[in-house]
Amino acid sequence: MTYSHNSRRVLFGILPRRPTKSLQIPIYAVVLSYVLLGLAAISAIVPFFYVLSTSLKETRSLFSYPPQWLPWPLFYGNYQLLFTEHPMAHWLFNSILVAVAVTGLKLVIDALAAYALVTMEFHGKQVLMVVLLLAVAIPTASLLIPLFILVRGMGLLDHSLALILPPLANPLGVFMLRASMSSLPHEIFHAARLEGASEGKIFTRLVLPLIKPGLVVHAIYIFMTQYTSLLWPLVAIRRSENQVITAGIASLKGNFVVDWGLISAASLLAAIPITVIFILLQRYFMAESLAGALKE
């Protein structure tokens, strides 16, 4: 139904609104945005394509001039050497095993600690928060010698547990999940307790589903951190078949000769697990990023 200007004044007691102008983006701004996005995409794709091209070349053809971007025929010998002359399968398995184990244990420990810090009041809570904050500020390199002495005393050198147990003491995840839980209204905790729900039910059935995006982002962060760890595996693991993928790739570099094709092939294979996990869980990552932006 349409009304005249006079009837609008009578009905609403205000002057009619002026018609709003539609937002029109200049054509040069649209073109410029597409150009910038194209340059960003090219800068991200070119290094990956270069590594892929290098992995499919023989060593003697890597430094040919002019450079051959599309090698033909394709050379699959680098990938074959990784699994025949090097324990590439063991490296990948060890890396995934350590990363998955640390991720699962850290999620449980950090979530429980964050829930206690958010919902419970106890003596020494502020002191504990300061201690955890100071622990985050300690450089990892300064802990290598004490960790080595401790792990050696426990008889865990050259064992997967030497890579799984030390990262569990990192309290950074506690602060990350505490920030997600602090955004929840405290009324829901009081309402659940009035209904007779135990702390375990509140934690598992109420809190964890509400902070699911934060848990997924934290899981991705832990997995990537452990999967790409290099310094501590070099110290704690000695035998080549027990090494993780990062230390294994580092061992491919010789003292006098560097086989870049072999290293490129190993790098591409090492990137597959992280890429797959991020693609499968990216919607949770985007949801948590959007939630953080809306809070700001």
C-alpha positions as CSV (number, residue, x, y, z in Angstrom):
1,M,0.0,0.0,0.0
2,T,1.3,3.5,-0.9
3,Y,0.7,6.7,0.9
4,S,0.9,10.3,-0.2
5,H,3.3,12.8,1.4
6,N,0.4,14.4,3.4
7,S,-0.9,11.0,4.6
8,R,2.6,10.1,5.8
9,R,2.7,13.3,7.8
10,V,-0.6,12.4,9.4
11,L,0.3,8.8,10.1
12,F,3.8,9.3,11.3
13,G,4.0,12.9,12.3
14,I,7.3,13.4,10.4
15,L,8.4,14.7,7.1
16,P,8.9,12.1,4.4
17,R,12.3,10.7,4.0
18,R,14.3,11.6,1.0
19,P,15.1,8.7,-1.3
20,T,18.5,7.3,-0.4
21,K,21.1,7.0,-3.1
22,S,22.4,3.6,-3.9
23,L,26.0,2.9,-3.0
24,Q,28.0,2.8,-6.3
25,I,31.6,1.8,-6.2
26,P,33.7,3.5,-8.9
27,I,34.8,1.2,-11.7
28,Y,38.5,2.0,-11.1
29,A,38.2,0.8,-7.5
30,V,36.8,-2.5,-8.6
31,V,39.5,-2.9,-11.2
32,L,42.2,-2.0,-8.7
33,S,40.9,-4.5,-6.1
34,Y,40.9,-7.3,-8.7
35,V,44.4,-6.4,-9.7
36,L,45.6,-6.5,-6.1
37,L,43.9,-9.8,-5.5
38,G,45.4,-11.2,-8.6
39,L,48.9,-10.1,-7.6
40,A,48.4,-11.6,-4.1
41,A,47.3,-14.9,-5.7
42,I,50.2,-15.0,-8.0
43,S,52.7,-14.2,-5.2
44,A,51.2,-17.2,-3.2
45,I,51.1,-19.6,-6.1
46,V,54.4,-19.0,-7.8
47,P,56.6,-20.3,-4.9
48,F,54.5,-23.4,-4.7
49,F,54.6,-24.0,-8.4
50,Y,58.4,-23.5,-8.4
51,V,58.9,-26.1,-5.6
52,L,56.6,-28.5,-7.5
53,S,58.6,-27.9,-10.7
54,T,61.9,-28.5,-8.9
55,S,60.6,-31.7,-7.4
56,L,59.9,-33.1,-10.9
57,K,63.4,-32.4,-12.3
58,E,66.7,-34.2,-12.2
59,T,69.5,-32.6,-10.3
60,R,71.6,-31.9,-13.3
61,S,68.7,-29.9,-15.0
62,L,67.9,-27.7,-12.0
63,F,70.4,-25.0,-13.0
64,S,70.0,-25.2,-16.8
65,Y,69.7,-21.9,-18.7
66,P,67.1,-20.7,-19.7
67,P,65.2,-22.2,-16.7
68,Q,62.6,-24.8,-17.6
69,W,59.4,-24.1,-15.6
70,L,57.5,-27.0,-17.1
71,P,59.8,-30.0,-17.0
72,W,59.2,-32.6,-19.7
73,P,59.4,-35.5,-19.3
74,L,58.4,-35.5,-15.7
75,F,61.0,-37.0,-13.4
76,Y,59.5,-39.0,-10.4
77,G,62.9,-40.3,-9.1
78,N,63.0,-37.8,-6.3
79,Y,59.8,-39.1,-4.8
80,Q,61.0,-42.7,-5.3
81,L,64.3,-42.0,-3.5
82,L,62.5,-40.6,-0.5
83,F,60.7,-43.9,0.1
84,T,63.5,-46.3,-0.9
85,E,66.7,-44.7,0.4
86,H,65.2,-42.5,3.1
87,P,62.6,-43.4,5.8
88,M,60.1,-40.9,4.5
89,A,57.1,-43.0,5.6
90,H,58.4,-43.2,9.1
91,W,59.0,-39.4,9.2
92,L,55.5,-38.7,8.1
93,F,54.0,-41.2,10.5
94,N,56.0,-40.0,13.5
95,S,55.1,-36.3,12.8
96,I,51.4,-37.0,12.5
97,L,51.4,-39.3,15.6
98,V,53.2,-36.7,17.7
99,A,51.0,-33.8,16.4
100,V,47.7,-35.7,16.9
101,A,48.7,-36.9,20.4
102,V,49.8,-33.5,21.6
103,T,46.7,-31.8,20.1
104,G,44.3,-34.2,21.8
105,L,46.0,-34.0,25.2
106,K,46.5,-30.3,25.0
107,L,42.8,-29.6,24.2
108,V,41.7,-31.6,27.2
109,I,44.2,-30.0,29.6
110,D,43.9,-26.5,28.4
111,A,40.1,-26.6,28.3
112,L,39.8,-27.9,31.8
113,A,42.3,-25.4,33.1
114,A,40.5,-22.5,31.3
115,Y,37.1,-23.6,32.7
116,A,38.5,-23.6,36.2
117,L,40.0,-20.2,35.8
118,V,36.8,-18.7,34.4
119,T,34.1,-20.3,36.6
120,M,35.7,-21.0,39.9
121,E,37.1,-18.9,42.7
122,F,40.0,-20.2,44.8
123,H,42.9,-18.9,46.8
124,G,45.9,-18.0,44.8
125,K,44.0,-17.6,41.5
126,Q,45.7,-14.3,40.6
127,V,49.1,-15.6,41.5
128,L,48.5,-18.7,39.3
129,M,47.5,-16.4,36.4
130,V,50.8,-14.4,36.8
131,V,52.9,-17.6,37.0
132,L,51.2,-19.0,33.8
133,L,51.8,-15.6,32.0
134,L,55.4,-15.6,33.0
135,A,55.8,-19.2,31.8
136,V,54.5,-18.1,28.3
137,A,57.3,-15.5,28.2
138,I,60.1,-18.0,28.7
139,P,61.9,-18.7,25.4
140,T,61.9,-22.2,24.2
141,A,65.6,-22.3,23.5
142,S,66.4,-21.6,27.1
143,L,64.6,-24.7,28.1
144,L,66.4,-27.2,25.9
145,I,69.2,-28.2,28.4
146,P,66.8,-28.6,31.4
147,L,64.4,-30.6,29.2
148,F,67.1,-32.8,27.8
149,I,68.4,-33.6,31.3
150,L,64.8,-34.3,32.5
151,V,63.9,-36.5,29.5
152,R,67.2,-38.3,29.7
153,G,66.7,-39.0,33.4
154,M,63.2,-40.5,32.6
155,G,64.8,-42.7,29.9
156,L,62.7,-41.3,27.1
157,L,65.4,-40.1,24.8
158,D,64.9,-41.3,21.2
159,H,61.2,-42.1,22.0
160,S,58.0,-40.5,20.8
161,L,57.1,-39.6,24.4
162,A,60.1,-37.3,24.5
163,L,58.3,-35.2,21.8
164,I,54.7,-35.5,23.3
165,L,55.2,-34.8,27.0
166,P,57.1,-31.4,27.0
167,P,54.7,-29.4,24.9
168,L,51.9,-30.3,27.3
169,A,53.3,-27.8,29.8
170,N,52.9,-24.8,27.5
171,P,50.2,-22.6,29.1
172,L,49.5,-20.5,26.0
173,G,46.5,-22.5,25.1
174,V,44.9,-21.9,28.5
175,F,44.8,-18.2,27.8
176,M,43.4,-18.7,24.3
177,L,40.5,-20.9,25.6
178,R,40.0,-18.7,28.6
179,A,39.3,-15.8,26.3
180,S,36.7,-17.8,24.5
181,M,35.0,-19.0,27.7
182,S,35.1,-15.5,29.2
183,S,32.9,-14.2,26.4
184,L,30.1,-16.5,27.5
185,P,27.4,-14.9,29.7
186,H,27.9,-16.1,33.3
187,E,24.1,-16.4,33.7
188,I,24.1,-19.7,31.8
189,F,26.5,-21.2,34.4
190,H,24.3,-20.1,37.3
191,A,21.1,-21.3,35.5
192,A,22.7,-24.7,34.8
193,R,23.7,-25.1,38.4
194,L,20.2,-24.2,39.6
195,E,18.9,-26.9,37.4
196,G,21.1,-29.4,39.2
197,A,23.7,-29.9,36.5
198,S,27.2,-31.0,37.7
199,E,30.3,-29.2,36.7
200,G,31.2,-32.0,34.4
201,K,27.9,-31.7,32.5
202,I,28.2,-28.0,32.3
203,F,31.7,-28.3,30.9
204,T,30.9,-31.1,28.4
205,R,27.4,-30.3,27.3
206,L,27.2,-26.5,27.6
207,V,30.6,-24.9,27.5
208,L,32.4,-27.1,24.9
209,P,29.7,-26.8,22.2
210,L,29.5,-23.1,22.6
211,I,33.3,-22.6,22.1
212,K,33.6,-25.2,19.4
213,P,35.1,-22.7,16.9
214,G,37.7,-21.6,19.4
215,L,38.6,-25.3,20.1
216,V,39.1,-26.0,16.4
217,V,41.3,-22.9,16.0
218,H,43.3,-23.9,19.0
219,A,43.6,-27.5,17.7
220,I,44.9,-26.2,14.3
221,Y,47.4,-24.0,16.1
222,I,48.7,-26.8,18.2
223,F,48.9,-29.3,15.3
224,M,50.8,-26.8,13.1
225,T,53.2,-25.9,15.9
226,Q,54.0,-29.5,16.7
227,Y,54.1,-30.6,13.1
228,T,56.6,-27.9,12.1
229,S,58.7,-28.2,15.3
230,L,62.4,-28.7,14.5
231,L,64.7,-27.6,17.3
232,W,63.5,-30.0,20.1
233,P,63.3,-33.1,17.8
234,L,66.9,-32.6,16.8
235,V,67.9,-32.6,20.4
236,A,65.7,-35.5,21.7
237,I,65.7,-37.9,18.8
238,R,68.9,-39.5,17.4
239,R,67.9,-42.4,15.1
240,S,66.8,-41.4,11.7
241,E,63.8,-43.7,11.6
242,N,62.4,-42.1,14.8
243,Q,62.7,-38.6,13.5
244,V,59.9,-36.3,12.5
245,I,59.4,-34.8,9.0
246,T,61.1,-31.5,9.7
247,A,64.3,-33.0,11.1
248,G,64.2,-35.6,8.3
249,I,64.1,-32.9,5.6
250,A,67.0,-31.1,7.4
251,S,69.0,-34.2,7.2
252,L,68.7,-34.4,3.5
253,K,71.0,-31.4,3.1
254,G,74.6,-32.7,2.7
255,N,77.7,-30.9,3.7
256,F,79.0,-30.4,0.2
257,V,76.1,-31.3,-2.2
258,V,72.4,-30.2,-1.8
259,D,69.9,-32.2,-3.8
260,W,67.2,-29.5,-4.1
261,G,64.9,-31.8,-6.1
262,L,64.8,-34.3,-3.3
263,I,64.3,-31.6,-0.6
264,S,61.5,-30.0,-2.7
265,A,59.7,-33.4,-3.1
266,A,59.9,-34.0,0.7
267,S,58.6,-30.4,1.4
268,L,55.6,-31.0,-0.8
269,L,54.8,-34.3,0.8
270,A,55.2,-32.7,4.3
271,A,52.8,-29.9,3.4
272,I,49.9,-32.3,2.5
273,P,48.6,-33.1,6.1
274,I,48.5,-29.4,7.1
275,T,46.8,-28.4,3.9
276,V,44.1,-31.1,4.2
277,I,43.4,-30.3,7.9
278,F,43.1,-26.6,7.2
279,I,40.8,-27.1,4.3
280,L,38.5,-29.4,6.3
281,L,38.4,-27.1,9.3
282,Q,38.6,-23.7,7.7
283,R,34.9,-22.9,8.3
284,Y,35.5,-23.0,12.0
285,F,38.6,-20.9,11.6
286,M,36.6,-18.3,9.7
287,A,33.8,-18.4,12.3
288,E,36.2,-17.8,15.2
289,S,37.9,-14.9,13.2
290,L,34.5,-13.3,12.5
291,A,33.5,-13.7,16.1
292,G,36.6,-12.0,17.2
293,A,36.1,-9.1,14.8
294,L,32.5,-8.6,16.0
295,K,33.7,-8.5,19.6
296,E,36.0,-5.7,18.7
